[in-house]
Amino acid sequence: MSTATDKATGDALDFVVAIPARHDATRLPGKPLRLIAGEPMVLHVARRALAAGAREVWVAADDVRIAEALQGAGVQVAMTSAAHASGTDRLAECARIAGWGDDTIVVNLQGDEPFAPAAGIGAVAALLAGSGAEMATLAAPIDDVETLLDPNAVKLVRATGGDALYFSRAPVPWPRQAFTSDCTRMPEGGPWLRHIGIYAYRAGFLQRFAAMPPGRLEQIELLEQLRALEAGHRIAVALTPEPFPPGVDTAEDLARAEALMQAR
């Protein structure tokens, strides 16, 4: 088990993990219940959260079959509305059901991350606690041009102090001179950063964030975190202490996850 610590006191950090789990995902219907090594994917994700040392682990579900799959797993399930537009909205309802106080640190761990490292889950909670930012998230260096140019891989730019300046599906910053002559090789001057979709925030800010209307930049890029930046809120960013293997969005991803689990 990996235990996050509060840098100010050295004590074990008190945080909770909430996992949004929507049954009817567009690209992979029934995704939380799809089997990996004979067990539902949502169960693998829940185990990663438990391994991180969270005080509580909740799954915010919209289907009773998800709750049934988690019986005896040591996690709690909040039955949330099927009408939520985003995982953030679902977690805001979960927080109300769980009764978390406004200062509770909540880690939003996506329900399609069966290999999320426990150290990374703890790291984003510790980053929030130590930074004083309203939100915290993680990133990893990009080392191949295919990822840099892939619109499905979200890139980010951060300030010297570590806060996010912008998130984009485009390669940012744009290496003008390098790409003018050759777009097939990684440019020098990096690192370019890929965003890892794990977040931490206080429960009170989670409620305020979910209640905010979508921002203009969010609607252009289809990236919810831009809502917070456009409204003037800080998002602290740190490099992940361990790699996050790709999540599961498609049937091909599921097959790759099965192979990786068998290899482990």
ZAMARGU-4260 file (C-alpha; in steps of 0.2 Angstrom, whole numbers, plus 5000, padded with zeros to 4 digits):
<rodrens>
0) 5000/5000/5000 | 5006/5018/4996 | 5002/5031/5009 | 5002/5049/5004 | 5009/5061/5017
5) 5006/5079/5021 | 5022/5088/5018 | 5019/5101/5031 | 5016/5089/5045 | 5024/5072/5039
10) 5007/5064/5044 | 4997/5052/5033 | 4986/5063/5022 | 4968/5061/5025 | 4959/5060/5008
15) 4945/5051/4999 | 4944/5044/4982 | 4928/5045/4971 | 4926/5035/4955 | 4913/5040/4942
20) 4906/5024/4934 | 4893/5027/4920 | 4886/5010/4913 | 4882/5016/4895 | 4898/5023/4889
25) 4896/5029/4871 | 4912/5020/4864 | 4911/5004/4875 | 4894/5001/4882 | 4894/4993/4899
30) 4912/4998/4902 | 4913/4997/4921 | 4907/4979/4920 | 4918/4973/4906 | 4929/4959/4912
35) 4948/4960/4914 | 4956/4944/4920 | 4939/4938/4924 | 4934/4953/4935 | 4924/4969/4931
40) 4935/4983/4927 | 4927/4994/4940 | 4933/4982/4953 | 4951/4984/4947 | 4950/5003/4948
45) 4943/5002/4966 | 4957/4991/4971 | 4970/5004/4965 | 4961/5017/4975 | 4961/5006/4991
50) 4980/5003/4988 | 4983/5022/4988 | 4978/5023/5007 | 4962/5033/5005 | 4951/5035/5020
55) 4936/5031/5010 | 4933/5024/4992 | 4917/5028/4984 | 4910/5023/4967 | 4898/5035/4960
60) 4887/5023/4949 | 4871/5025/4939 | 4867/5006/4937 | 4863/4994/4951 | 4873/4981/4942
65) 4889/4991/4946 | 4884/4991/4964 | 4882/4972/4964 | 4899/4969/4956 | 4907/4979/4970
70) 4899/4969/4985 | 4912/4964/4997 | 4926/4975/4989 | 4928/4986/5004 | 4921/5002/4994
75) 4905/5011/4996 | 4893/5015/4981 | 4883/5030/4978 | 4868/5028/4966 | 4868/5044/4956
80) 4857/5050/4942 | 4859/5043/4925 | 4856/5061/4918 | 4873/5068/4923 | 4882/5076/4909
85) 4899/5073/4916 | 4909/5063/4929 | 4912/5079/4939 | 4893/5081/4940 | 4891/5063/4946
90) 4905/5066/4959 | 4897/5081/4966 | 4881/5071/4969 | 4892/5057/4977 | 4900/5070/4988
95) 4883/5076/4994 | 4877/5058/4997 | 4893/5054/5007 | 4891/5069/5017 | 4909/5075/5015
100) 4914/5092/5023 | 4919/5106/5012 | 4938/5104/5016 | 4938/5085/5012 | 4951/5081/4999
105) 4943/5072/4985 | 4953/5063/4972 | 4943/5060/4955 | 4949/5043/4949 | 4942/5039/4932
110) 4933/5023/4931 | 4942/5017/4916 | 4960/5017/4924 | 4962/4999/4930 | 4981/5001/4931
115) 4982/5018/4939 | 4997/5018/4951 | 4994/5020/4969 | 5008/5032/4971 | 5000/5043/4957
120) 4983/5043/4967 | 4992/5049/4983 | 5003/5061/4974 | 4988/5071/4967 | 4980/5072/4984
125) 4997/5078/4992 | 4999/5091/4978 | 4982/5099/4982 | 4986/5099/5000 | 5003/5107/4998
130) 4999/5119/4984 | 4984/5129/4990 | 4977/5128/4973 | 4958/5124/4970 | 4962/5109/4959
135) 4977/5098/4956 | 4982/5086/4942 | 4996/5076/4935 | 5006/5076/4919 | 5019/5065/4910
140) 5033/5070/4897 | 5029/5066/4879 | 5043/5057/4870 | 5036/5053/4853 | 5029/5065/4840
145) 5013/5054/4837 | 5007/5057/4854 | 5011/5076/4853 | 5001/5077/4837 | 4986/5066/4843
150) 4971/5076/4847 | 4965/5062/4859 | 4981/5065/4870 | 4978/5081/4879 | 4993/5092/4881
155) 4996/5106/4894 | 5008/5120/4898 | 5012/5125/4915 | 5020/5140/4923 | 5037/5141/4932
160) 5028/5138/4949 | 5019/5123/4942 | 5002/5129/4939 | 4993/5125/4923 | 4992/5139/4910
165) 4982/5130/4897 | 4976/5113/4891 | 4974/5108/4873 | 4971/5094/4861 | 4984/5103/4850
170) 5003/5102/4852 | 5006/5116/4864 | 5018/5125/4865 | 5018/5125/4846 | 5037/5122/4840
175) 5036/5134/4826 | 5054/5133/4819 | 5055/5114/4821 | 5039/5110/4814 | 5041/5122/4799
180) 5055/5111/4793 | 5049/5094/4799 | 5034/5088/4808 | 5039/5070/4809 | 5052/5071/4823
185) 5050/5077/4841 | 5057/5095/4842 | 5070/5100/4854 | 5067/5111/4869 | 5054/5101/4878
190) 5048/5093/4888 | 5031/5093/4881 | 5018/5087/4893 | 5003/5075/4892 | 4989/5078/4904
195) 4984/5063/4915 | 4965/5064/4919 | 4966/5062/4937 | 4960/5077/4948 | 4960/5082/4967
200) 4950/5096/4974 | 4941/5100/4991 | 4923/5094/4992 | 4917/5112/4993 | 4926/5118/4977
205) 4919/5102/4968 | 4902/5108/4972 | 4905/5125/4965 | 4914/5119/4950 | 4900/5107/4945
210) 4888/5122/4947 | 4898/5133/4935 | 4891/5135/4917 | 4903/5128/4904 | 4916/5140/4898
215) 4919/5146/4881 | 4936/5138/4880 | 4929/5122/4887 | 4916/5122/4873 | 4929/5124/4860
220) 4942/5111/4866 | 4929/5100/4874 | 4940/5100/4890 | 4931/5102/4906 | 4946/5108/4916
225) 4947/5124/4905 | 4931/5129/4914 | 4941/5132/4930 | 4956/5140/4922 | 4944/5152/4912
230) 4935/5157/4928 | 4952/5161/4936 | 4955/5146/4947 | 4972/5138/4950 | 4976/5120/4944
235) 4992/5114/4951 | 5001/5101/4940 | 5015/5089/4945 | 5024/5075/4935 | 5017/5058/4940
240) 5029/5048/4951 | 5025/5032/4941 | 5018/5030/4923 | 4999/5029/4921 | 4996/5015/4908
245) 4983/5020/4895 | 4965/5019/4901 | 4951/5009/4893 | 4939/5018/4880 | 4937/5005/4866
250) 4936/4987/4863 | 4954/4987/4857 | 4959/4996/4873 | 4950/4982/4883 | 4960/4968/4874
255) 4976/4977/4877 | 4972/4979/4896 | 4968/4960/4896 | 4985/4956/4889 | 4993/4968/4901
260) 4984/4961/4916 | 4989/4943/4911 | 5007/4948/4909 | 5007/4955/4926
</rodrens>
